[in-house]
C-alpha cells in the first residue's frame, strides 16, 4: 500500500516538473513575443536545453553514489531556483537560465525516481508501475499547460513562474518527509561511478537501448517543436486554442500510458516497443494527410502522440533491467539519448519547416523511427541470448541441487 501511495505522489510531483518542460512547445511563439525575440532565437535556447542532456550521466553517477533521495532533493532545488529567478526578474536571460536549470532538474529527478522504483518493483510488474509515474507526462498537457495558458492570458507571459517556484518548495518538503534518509530497500551507495560509466559505454545492449531513445526522441521533437507554430500558421489558433490542443495531446499520451500499463508486461517489453515504433511511423505518414483541417490535425496529433508515448513508457522498464548493477547511471545515459535526440530534432525542425513546410518534417520523423527499429533489433537479439544463458544456468543449478 505504501508503494502504491508513493507511485501516486510521484505522479503528481512529476506533473509539476513536466509542466515547465512542456509549456514551452505550444506557447513558443507567445514566449518569443513576450521576451522580444523571434521564434528561431528561442528555438536555439530549446536546443541548448537538450544539449544539457550531455551532463545526465554525471548526474546519474551522483545518484548511484549518494542515493536516490539525495538525487531527487537536489533536482527539486535546481527546479525551484530556476523558477524563482524568472519570478523575481523576468527577462530573456532569466528565462533561458530557468529552462536550463529545469532540464537539469528533470535529468536528475527522473533517473533517481526510476531507479528508486526499479530497486523495489519486480521486473515482471515494472512496466505497470512506471507507467503510473509516466502519467505525469500527459497530465502536464491535460492540466498543467491549460493552467499556464490561463495565467499567461490573464497576467502575462511570466505569470506561471511564481506558482511553479512555490510548488517546487512544496515538492522538496514532500520528498524530505516521504523518502527515508536510510532506506533498507535501496542499494548501498558506491564509489564506482567512473566504473559504472565505463561499463555502460562498453555494453552493446545498453548502447543499442540508448540509441532507441535518441532516434525516437528526435522523431518526436521534430513534430513537438513545430506543432504549435503549424497550428497557428494553418488555422490561426491563439493562446486558449493552443492550450486546448495541448490538452488533446495530453489525453492521447494518457491513453498511451494506459495501454502500456495494460499490455507491456503481458506482451513483453521488446515486442511492445516494436509495436509502438511501427505505430508512430504510421501516424507520421497519416498526419500531413489528415492535417488539412483543424479537426483532422488534432486527430493526427492524437495518433502521433499516443504511439510515441507507448514507445517512451515501454522503453523505460526495458532499460531498468539491462544493467541492474549500474541502474541509475544507465538510466541517466538513456536520458542523454533522449536529450541528444531532442537536440537533433530541435535543430532540424524550424529549419525544415520554414524552408520546406510540414510534410518533410514528418518524412524525417519516419526515417528516425526506422533507425530506432534497427537498434531495437540489435538490443532484442542480445537480450534474448543473455536470457537463454541465464535460463540454462538456472536449470543447471536446479539439477545439481
Secondary structure as the mmCIF struct_conf table of DSSP 4:
data_model
#
loop_
_struct_conf.conf_type_id
_struct_conf.id
_struct_conf.beg_label_comp_id
_struct_conf.beg_label_asym_id
_struct_conf.beg_label_seq_id
_struct_conf.end_label_comp_id
_struct_conf.end_label_asym_id
_struct_conf.end_label_seq_id
HELX_RH_AL_P HELX_RH_AL_P1 UNK A 2 UNK A 26
TURN_TY1_P TURN_TY1_P1 UNK A 27 UNK A 27
HELX_RH_AL_P HELX_RH_AL_P2 UNK A 28 UNK A 35
TURN_TY1_P TURN_TY1_P2 UNK A 36 UNK A 36
HELX_RH_AL_P HELX_RH_AL_P3 UNK A 39 UNK A 51
HELX_RH_3T_P HELX_RH_3T_P1 UNK A 52 UNK A 55
HELX_RH_AL_P HELX_RH_AL_P4 UNK A 56 UNK A 66
HELX_RH_AL_P HELX_RH_AL_P5 UNK A 68 UNK A 88
BEND BEND1 UNK A 89 UNK A 89
BEND BEND2 UNK A 91 UNK A 91
HELX_RH_AL_P HELX_RH_AL_P6 UNK A 92 UNK A 118
TURN_TY1_P TURN_TY1_P3 UNK A 119 UNK A 120
BEND BEND3 UNK A 121 UNK A 121
HELX_RH_AL_P HELX_RH_AL_P7 UNK A 123 UNK A 139
HELX_RH_PI_P HELX_RH_PI_P1 UNK A 140 UNK A 144
HELX_RH_AL_P HELX_RH_AL_P8 UNK A 145 UNK A 155
TURN_TY1_P TURN_TY1_P4 UNK A 157 UNK A 158
HELX_RH_AL_P HELX_RH_AL_P9 UNK A 159 UNK A 178
BEND BEND4 UNK A 179 UNK A 179
BEND BEND5 UNK A 181 UNK A 182
TURN_TY1_P TURN_TY1_P5 UNK A 184 UNK A 185
BEND BEND6 UNK A 186 UNK A 186
HELX_LH_PP_P HELX_LH_PP_P1 UNK A 187 UNK A 189
BEND BEND7 UNK A 191 UNK A 191
HELX_RH_AL_P HELX_RH_AL_P10 UNK A 193 UNK A 201
TURN_TY1_P TURN_TY1_P6 UNK A 202 UNK A 202
HELX_RH_AL_P HELX_RH_AL_P11 UNK A 204 UNK A 235
HELX_RH_AL_P HELX_RH_AL_P12 UNK A 239 UNK A 267
HELX_RH_AL_P HELX_RH_AL_P13 UNK A 269 UNK A 290
TURN_TY1_P TURN_TY1_P7 UNK A 291 UNK A 292
BEND BEND8 UNK A 293 UNK A 293
HELX_RH_AL_P HELX_RH_AL_P14 UNK A 294 UNK A 320
TURN_TY1_P TURN_TY1_P8 UNK A 321 UNK A 322
HELX_RH_3T_P HELX_RH_3T_P2 UNK A 324 UNK A 326
HELX_RH_AL_P HELX_RH_AL_P15 UNK A 327 UNK A 356
HELX_RH_AL_P HELX_RH_AL_P16 UNK A 358 UNK A 400
#
